[in-house]
């Protein structure tokens, strides 16, 4: 009997599907499908009552979590649809890119598992909300407001690329959150290295940074911008000229600290003899001043491509 049981177990093991790869997180888009069924049935004008009954009442765990974090309610969604109808129309077209974007993200996150074996892989939830936020990445997963991300063309005019690279950036924040929680007293340097680290590692796994417009704005101004940044690294990030400062102006966009932090992280990685250890250091960010010192970064320095 024991031999028969062992043989049966072997047969089951041979015919059973292999377990899902731990580096292939679930990328959920069912909320998008459900929203646009509700939206179409209401001719693009769903009421708060309809949104609550037919959309939010059937929310995925990711939509439930994002709604709690960013106060997404049926009433606020109905108002956003009324006042900004075009972003919901545009997002319906943009949603056509999701299958290909999901495939590319799967490849990027598998690469993350290769370069950072300690990586955690909670789900990515792509939903439709109230026009904001664009994206959130924390220890519980990544949450993307499709209508907000599709409307925000500034980082990259290509919709599919924007989906892939912004989500890759946010997924690095998932890894960072295991070691560091956001603190309102964080310095310019710390926040810039957190965001710049997400830009650099997001590029490493997906092929590009998320916020391409910052690199374009900084090109040719590296020495001036970075000399000014170096004077402010110990300032509190909140209220600074480097992060958390909105869109900025065409001449000087907001959040230039993302780009400078990217350049510091890239310099650190390039100079590190142990690349795996460098990736851990960028994610865990135990000591931002030590990382800066070891990076070899200096204002205006040229980085290899």
N, C-alpha and C positions, 0 to 999 in steps of 0.2 A: 504493500500500500504506500509505503514511504517513497518507493521508486516511482510509482504512478503519480503521486502528488508532485514530486520534483519535476517529472516529465511534463505534467500539465502546466506547472508554473513556467517552465522554459518556453513552452508553446505560446502561452499568453504573452510572455515578454517579447517573443519574436514578432508576434502579429500586432501588438499594441502600438499605437502611435508614439513616437518619441516625445518626451516631456518638452514643454515650451522652453526655449532658451531663456535663461535668466536675464540676458542682455537684450531681450525683445519685449519691452514694456507694452502694455495695451495702449493703443492710441484710439480713443473713443470719439466718434463723430455722430453718434445716434441722436444727440440733442439737436444737432443741426438739421438732420432729416425730419425730426418731429416738428421743429419750429416751422420749417417751410411748408409742411403739410397744413399746419394750422394757419399760417400766413396766406397760403393760396386759397384755402377754403373761405377765408374772410376777405378775399380780394385785396389783400395788402393792408387791411385796416382792422386787425384784431383788437377787440376791446380788452380791458384789464380782466374782466370776468372770463372771457374765452382763453386768454393767455394763462390764467391761473388754473382753470379747469383742464385744459387740453395740452398744456405745455409744462408749466412748473409743477403741477401735481404729479407728473410722471418723470420728473427730473432724474438724471443719473446721479450717482454719488458725487461726481465732479462738479456738476452744476449746482447741486445742493451746497457744496463747500464754497464755491465761488460766490454764490448768492449771499451766504453768511458773511464772507470776508469783505465783499464790496457792495452790500446792500442792494442786490438786484431783486426787485419786486415786480409783480404784474403791473402795478400802477406806474412805476417808473419806466418799465419797458413800453407800455402803451403810449406814454407821453413822448418817449424818444422816437417811436415809430411815427407819431403824428408830426413832430417837429423836425425830424431828420429822416424823412422817408427814403432818400436816395441811398443812404448807407446800407439799408436793408435790401434794397433792390440790387445794389452793387455786390453785396455779400452773397446773394444767391448765385450770381455769375461766378464770383470768386470761389465758391464752394466746389465748382467743377474741377479745381486744381487739387482738391483734397486727396483723391486716390494716389496720384503721383507723388504729392508731398509726403504722404504717409509712407510710401515705399522708400523714398529718399531718407526720411527720418529714421526708419528702421535700420538702414545701412549706417547712418551716422551714430546711432546709439549702440549698435553692435561694435563700432569702432571705439566708442567710449569705454565699453567693457574690456576691450583689448588693451587700451593704454592706461586704464585705471581699474584694475581688477576689483577694487573695493567698492566700485560704484553701486549705488542703489537704484532700482528701477521701478518706482511707482508709476501709475498711469499718467498719460497725457490726455486731458479732457478739452476738446474743442467744442465750444458751445455758442449760443447766440444770447446776448445780454442786452444791456441798456445803453450801449454805445461806448462803454468804458467798463473795465480796463482793457488795455490791449493784451496784456499777459502778466501772469504771476507765477513764479516758481518758488516753492518752499519745500520743506521736508516731506510734505504729504503728496506732492506731485506738481504738475504743470497745468495751468488753467489758462485757456486762450479764449478771448471774446472775438469770434470770427468777424463780426460786423465792424468792430473797432480796428482790428489789425488790417482788414482789407481796405478800410478807409484811410489808413495812415500810410500814405505813399512816400513820405519823406525818406525813410531809411533805404528803400530800394523800390523802384517802380515796377519791378517784375513780381507779380503776385505769388507765383509758386515759390520763387527763391525767398521772398520775404517770409512766407510761412515756414519754410525749412530752417532758415538761419535764425529767425527770432526764437523759434521753439528750441533749437539747439542751444542758444544762449541761455534761455530760461532753464533748460535742463541741467546746465552747469550749476545754476543757483540751487537746484535740488541737492547736489552733492555738497556745495558749500554750507548749506543750512544745517547739515549734520554736525558741523564744527563751530559755526558762528551764527548767532542770532543778530538781527538788526538792532542797532542801538542808536537812539537819537543823538548821542554824544560822540559818535564815531567821527574820526578826522577825515579831512579831504583825501589824504593818502590812503587810508583804509578803504573808504568807499570806492575810490577810483581803482584800487587794485582788485576789489571784489568784482566790480563791473568790468574792468579791463581784463581780469582773469577769465571771466565768462566770455568775453569777446574773443580772446586768444584761443581758449580751448574749444569754444564753439567753432571757430575757424578750423582748428586742427581736425575736428571730427566731421564737419559738414562742408568744408571747402571755402567758407567765407565768413567774415564778421557779419553781425546782424545790422549794425548801424553804419552803412557804407558812407553816408553823407558826412559823417564826422571826419573820416580819413580824407575825404575830398576837400573839406573846409580847412583842415589843418595843413594840407600839403603846401609846402613853400613857406609856412609860418612856424615850423617846428621850434626853431630856436627862441623866437619871441614868446610864443605861447608857453613853452615848457620852462623857460626862465621865470615867467610869472607864476606858473604852477609851483615850481620849487620853493618859492617864497611863502606859499600858502599851505603846504602839506600838513602843518600841524593845526590849522584852523578847523573849526567845527564844520562838517560837511553841510549841514542844514544852514541855508542862508548864504552859502558860498557862491562864487562865480563859476564853479566847476561841475557840480552835480546838483540834481534836484532843482534845476533852474529853468525848466520848461524848454520851449523851442528856441529861445534866443532870437537872434536877428539873422538875416541872410549873410551878413559879414562875419558874425560870430555866433554860431549856433550854441544852444544850451548843451549841457552835459559833455563838454569837451574832456572832462576827466575820464570818461569811458575810453576815449581814444588814447589819452596819455597813459592811463593805466594799462591799456593793451600794449603799448610800446614798451613799458617797463617789464611786463610779464613776458613779452616776446624776447627781450634782451636777456632776462633771467634764464629762460629756457635755452636760448642759444649758447649761453656761457656755461651751462651746467654740464658737467661730465656724465652725470647720471640723469637721463631724461625722465625716467619713471619717478625718481625722487623729486625732480623739479615739478612734475605735474602734481604730485601730492602736496608739495609746498604751496603751489599756487592755489589749489583748492582749499587746503586747510588754513592757510594764512595765519600761522601761529604768531608771527612777528613781522609786521609790515615794514618796519624800519630796517630790520636785518635783511629782508628780501630785497628792498631797494638798494641797500649797500652792496649786496652780492651780485646784483643784476649788471653792474657796470654801466647802468644808464646815466646819461648826462644830457642836459637840454640840447636839442638839435642834432643828436647823434644820428648817424645813418644806420639803418637796420637792414640786414640781408633779407631777401625775399624768400 
